[in-house]
Amino acid sequence: MGDPKFSRRRYERPSHPWEGERIKAENELLKKYGLKNKKELWRAQSVLRRFRHRARQLQALVRYGDSRPGRRRTS
């Protein structure tokens, strides 16, 4: 569960620190949205990534039903 005193990271850093194209794109996003630093950008991207992932899960659930093993439909 973890100790509440020790906060956890709420974002993912890029896998490779020195990619020119990614750095240029990040700098443009920082200027466009007025973000303070790259950490704010990565945090926003992580939140959007979670939203998109959850939306895809919900769309699959609606479209194909609950086809996960061990689950029973009660309707």
Distance bins in CASP14 RR format, pairs under 12 A and 6 or more apart:
PFRMAT RR
TARGET T0000
AUTHOR 0000-0000-0000
RMODE 2
METHOD distances of the structure
MODEL  1
1 8 0 0 0 0 0 1 0 0 0 0 0
2 8 0 0 0 0 1 0 0 0 0 0 0
9 39 0 0 0 0 1 0 0 0 0 0 0
9 42 0 0 0 0 1 0 0 0 0 0 0
9 43 0 0 0 0 1 0 0 0 0 0 0
9 46 0 0 0 0 1 0 0 0 0 0 0
10 39 0 0 0 0 1 0 0 0 0 0 0
10 40 0 0 0 0 0 1 0 0 0 0 0
10 42 0 0 0 0 1 0 0 0 0 0 0
10 43 1 0 0 1 0 0 0 0 0 0 0
10 44 0 0 0 0 0 1 0 0 0 0 0
10 45 0 0 0 0 0 1 0 0 0 0 0
10 46 1 0 0 1 0 0 0 0 0 0 0
10 47 0 0 0 0 1 0 0 0 0 0 0
10 49 0 0 0 0 0 1 0 0 0 0 0
10 50 0 0 0 0 0 1 0 0 0 0 0
11 37 0 0 0 0 0 1 0 0 0 0 0
11 38 0 0 0 0 1 0 0 0 0 0 0
11 39 1 0 0 1 0 0 0 0 0 0 0
11 40 0 0 0 0 1 0 0 0 0 0 0
11 41 0 0 0 0 1 0 0 0 0 0 0
11 42 1 0 1 0 0 0 0 0 0 0 0
11 43 1 0 1 0 0 0 0 0 0 0 0
11 44 0 0 0 0 1 0 0 0 0 0 0
11 45 1 0 0 1 0 0 0 0 0 0 0
11 46 1 0 1 0 0 0 0 0 0 0 0
11 47 0 0 0 0 1 0 0 0 0 0 0
11 48 0 0 0 0 0 1 0 0 0 0 0
11 49 0 0 0 0 1 0 0 0 0 0 0
11 50 0 0 0 0 0 1 0 0 0 0 0
12 38 0 0 0 0 0 1 0 0 0 0 0
12 39 0 0 0 0 0 1 0 0 0 0 0
12 41 0 0 0 0 0 1 0 0 0 0 0
12 42 1 0 0 1 0 0 0 0 0 0 0
12 43 0 0 0 0 1 0 0 0 0 0 0
12 44 0 0 0 0 0 1 0 0 0 0 0
12 45 0 0 0 0 1 0 0 0 0 0 0
12 46 1 0 1 0 0 0 0 0 0 0 0
12 47 0 0 0 0 0 1 0 0 0 0 0
12 48 0 0 0 0 0 1 0 0 0 0 0
12 49 0 0 0 0 1 0 0 0 0 0 0
12 50 0 0 0 0 0 1 0 0 0 0 0
13 22 0 0 0 0 0 1 0 0 0 0 0
13 26 0 0 0 0 0 1 0 0 0 0 0
13 38 0 0 0 0 1 0 0 0 0 0 0
13 39 0 0 0 0 1 0 0 0 0 0 0
13 41 0 0 0 0 0 1 0 0 0 0 0
13 42 1 0 0 1 0 0 0 0 0 0 0
13 43 0 0 0 0 0 1 0 0 0 0 0
13 45 0 0 0 0 0 1 0 0 0 0 0
13 46 0 0 0 0 1 0 0 0 0 0 0
14 20 0 0 0 0 0 1 0 0 0 0 0
14 21 0 0 0 0 0 1 0 0 0 0 0
14 22 1 0 0 1 0 0 0 0 0 0 0
14 23 0 0 0 0 1 0 0 0 0 0 0
14 25 0 0 0 0 0 1 0 0 0 0 0
14 26 0 0 0 0 1 0 0 0 0 0 0
14 38 0 0 0 0 1 0 0 0 0 0 0
14 39 0 0 0 0 0 1 0 0 0 0 0
14 41 0 0 0 0 0 1 0 0 0 0 0
14 42 1 0 0 1 0 0 0 0 0 0 0
14 45 0 0 0 0 1 0 0 0 0 0 0
14 46 0 0 0 0 0 1 0 0 0 0 0
15 22 0 0 0 0 1 0 0 0 0 0 0
15 42 0 0 0 0 0 1 0 0 0 0 0
16 22 0 0 0 0 1 0 0 0 0 0 0
16 23 0 0 0 0 0 1 0 0 0 0 0
17 23 0 0 0 0 1 0 0 0 0 0 0
17 26 0 0 0 0 0 1 0 0 0 0 0
17 38 0 0 0 0 0 1 0 0 0 0 0
19 25 0 0 0 0 1 0 0 0 0 0 0
19 26 0 0 0 0 1 0 0 0 0 0 0
20 26 0 0 0 0 1 0 0 0 0 0 0
20 27 0 0 0 0 1 0 0 0 0 0 0
21 27 0 0 0 0 0 1 0 0 0 0 0
21 28 0 0 0 0 0 1 0 0 0 0 0
22 28 0 0 0 0 0 1 0 0 0 0 0
22 29 0 0 0 0 0 1 0 0 0 0 0
22 38 0 0 0 0 0 1 0 0 0 0 0
22 41 0 0 0 0 0 1 0 0 0 0 0
22 42 0 0 0 0 0 1 0 0 0 0 0
22 45 0 0 0 0 0 1 0 0 0 0 0
23 29 0 0 0 0 0 1 0 0 0 0 0
23 30 0 0 0 0 0 1 0 0 0 0 0
23 38 0 0 0 0 1 0 0 0 0 0 0
23 41 0 0 0 0 0 1 0 0 0 0 0
24 30 0 0 0 0 0 1 0 0 0 0 0
24 31 0 0 0 0 0 1 0 0 0 0 0
25 31 0 0 0 0 0 1 0 0 0 0 0
25 32 0 0 0 0 0 1 0 0 0 0 0
25 38 0 0 0 0 0 1 0 0 0 0 0
25 41 0 0 0 0 1 0 0 0 0 0 0
25 45 0 0 0 0 0 1 0 0 0 0 0
26 32 0 0 0 0 0 1 0 0 0 0 0
26 33 0 0 0 0 0 1 0 0 0 0 0
26 35 0 0 0 0 1 0 0 0 0 0 0
26 37 0 0 0 0 0 1 0 0 0 0 0
26 38 1 0 0 1 0 0 0 0 0 0 0
26 39 0 0 0 0 0 1 0 0 0 0 0
26 40 0 0 0 0 0 1 0 0 0 0 0
26 41 1 0 1 0 0 0 0 0 0 0 0
26 42 0 0 0 0 1 0 0 0 0 0 0
26 44 0 0 0 0 0 1 0 0 0 0 0
26 45 0 0 0 0 1 0 0 0 0 0 0
27 33 0 0 0 0 0 1 0 0 0 0 0
27 34 0 0 0 0 0 1 0 0 0 0 0
27 35 0 0 0 0 0 1 0 0 0 0 0
27 37 0 0 0 0 0 1 0 0 0 0 0
27 38 0 0 0 0 1 0 0 0 0 0 0
27 41 0 0 0 0 1 0 0 0 0 0 0
28 34 0 0 0 0 0 1 0 0 0 0 0
28 35 0 0 0 0 0 1 0 0 0 0 0
28 41 0 0 0 0 0 1 0 0 0 0 0
29 35 1 0 0 1 0 0 0 0 0 0 0
29 37 0 0 0 0 0 1 0 0 0 0 0
29 38 0 0 0 0 1 0 0 0 0 0 0
29 40 0 0 0 0 0 1 0 0 0 0 0
29 41 1 0 1 0 0 0 0 0 0 0 0
29 42 0 0 0 0 0 1 0 0 0 0 0
29 44 0 0 0 0 1 0 0 0 0 0 0
29 45 0 0 0 0 1 0 0 0 0 0 0
29 48 0 0 0 0 0 1 0 0 0 0 0
30 36 0 0 0 0 1 0 0 0 0 0 0
30 37 1 0 0 1 0 0 0 0 0 0 0
30 38 1 0 0 1 0 0 0 0 0 0 0
30 39 0 0 0 0 0 1 0 0 0 0 0
30 40 0 0 0 0 1 0 0 0 0 0 0
30 41 1 0 0 1 0 0 0 0 0 0 0
30 42 0 0 0 0 0 1 0 0 0 0 0
30 44 0 0 0 0 0 1 0 0 0 0 0
30 45 0 0 0 0 0 1 0 0 0 0 0
31 41 0 0 0 0 0 1 0 0 0 0 0
32 41 0 0 0 0 0 1 0 0 0 0 0
32 44 0 0 0 0 0 1 0 0 0 0 0
33 40 0 0 0 0 1 0 0 0 0 0 0
33 41 0 0 0 0 1 0 0 0 0 0 0
33 44 1 0 0 1 0 0 0 0 0 0 0
33 45 0 0 0 0 0 1 0 0 0 0 0
34 40 0 0 0 0 1 0 0 0 0 0 0
34 41 0 0 0 0 1 0 0 0 0 0 0
34 44 0 0 0 0 0 1 0 0 0 0 0
35 41 1 0 1 0 0 0 0 0 0 0 0
35 42 0 0 0 0 1 0 0 0 0 0 0
35 43 0 0 0 0 1 0 0 0 0 0 0
35 44 1 0 0 1 0 0 0 0 0 0 0
35 45 0 0 0 0 0 1 0 0 0 0 0
36 42 0 0 0 0 0 1 0 0 0 0 0
36 43 0 0 0 0 0 1 0 0 0 0 0
36 44 0 0 0 0 0 1 0 0 0 0 0
37 43 0 0 0 0 0 1 0 0 0 0 0
37 44 0 0 0 0 0 1 0 0 0 0 0
38 44 0 0 0 0 0 1 0 0 0 0 0
38 45 0 0 0 0 0 1 0 0 0 0 0
39 45 0 0 0 0 0 1 0 0 0 0 0
39 46 0 0 0 0 0 1 0 0 0 0 0
40 46 0 0 0 0 0 1 0 0 0 0 0
40 47 0 0 0 0 0 1 0 0 0 0 0
41 47 0 0 0 0 0 1 0 0 0 0 0
41 48 0 0 0 0 0 1 0 0 0 0 0
42 48 0 0 0 0 0 1 0 0 0 0 0
42 49 0 0 0 0 0 1 0 0 0 0 0
43 49 0 0 0 0 0 1 0 0 0 0 0
43 50 0 0 0 0 0 1 0 0 0 0 0
44 50 0 0 0 0 0 1 0 0 0 0 0
44 51 0 0 0 0 0 1 0 0 0 0 0
45 51 0 0 0 0 0 1 0 0 0 0 0
45 52 0 0 0 0 0 1 0 0 0 0 0
46 52 0 0 0 0 0 1 0 0 0 0 0
46 53 0 0 0 0 0 1 0 0 0 0 0
47 53 0 0 0 0 0 1 0 0 0 0 0
47 54 0 0 0 0 0 1 0 0 0 0 0
48 54 0 0 0 0 0 1 0 0 0 0 0
48 55 0 0 0 0 0 1 0 0 0 0 0
49 55 0 0 0 0 0 1 0 0 0 0 0
49 56 0 0 0 0 0 1 0 0 0 0 0
50 56 0 0 0 0 0 1 0 0 0 0 0
50 57 0 0 0 0 0 1 0 0 0 0 0
51 57 0 0 0 0 0 1 0 0 0 0 0
51 58 0 0 0 0 0 1 0 0 0 0 0
52 58 0 0 0 0 0 1 0 0 0 0 0
52 59 0 0 0 0 0 1 0 0 0 0 0
53 59 0 0 0 0 0 1 0 0 0 0 0
53 60 0 0 0 0 0 1 0 0 0 0 0
54 60 0 0 0 0 0 1 0 0 0 0 0
54 61 0 0 0 0 0 1 0 0 0 0 0
55 61 0 0 0 0 0 1 0 0 0 0 0
55 62 0 0 0 0 0 1 0 0 0 0 0
56 62 0 0 0 0 0 1 0 0 0 0 0
56 63 0 0 0 0 0 1 0 0 0 0 0
56 64 0 0 0 0 0 1 0 0 0 0 0
57 63 0 0 0 0 0 1 0 0 0 0 0
57 64 0 0 0 0 0 1 0 0 0 0 0
57 65 0 0 0 0 0 1 0 0 0 0 0
57 66 0 0 0 0 0 1 0 0 0 0 0
57 68 0 0 0 0 0 1 0 0 0 0 0
58 64 0 0 0 0 0 1 0 0 0 0 0
58 65 0 0 0 0 0 1 0 0 0 0 0
58 66 0 0 0 0 0 1 0 0 0 0 0
59 65 0 0 0 0 0 1 0 0 0 0 0
60 66 0 0 0 0 1 0 0 0 0 0 0
60 67 0 0 0 0 1 0 0 0 0 0 0
60 68 0 0 0 0 0 1 0 0 0 0 0
61 67 0 0 0 0 1 0 0 0 0 0 0
61 68 0 0 0 0 1 0 0 0 0 0 0
61 71 0 0 0 0 0 1 0 0 0 0 0
61 73 0 0 0 0 0 1 0 0 0 0 0
64 73 0 0 0 0 0 1 0 0 0 0 0
65 71 0 0 0 0 1 0 0 0 0 0 0
65 72 0 0 0 0 0 1 0 0 0 0 0
65 73 1 0 0 1 0 0 0 0 0 0 0
65 75 0 0 0 0 0 1 0 0 0 0 0
66 72 0 0 0 0 1 0 0 0 0 0 0
66 73 1 0 1 0 0 0 0 0 0 0 0
66 74 0 0 0 0 0 1 0 0 0 0 0
66 75 0 0 0 0 0 1 0 0 0 0 0
67 73 0 0 0 0 1 0 0 0 0 0 0
END
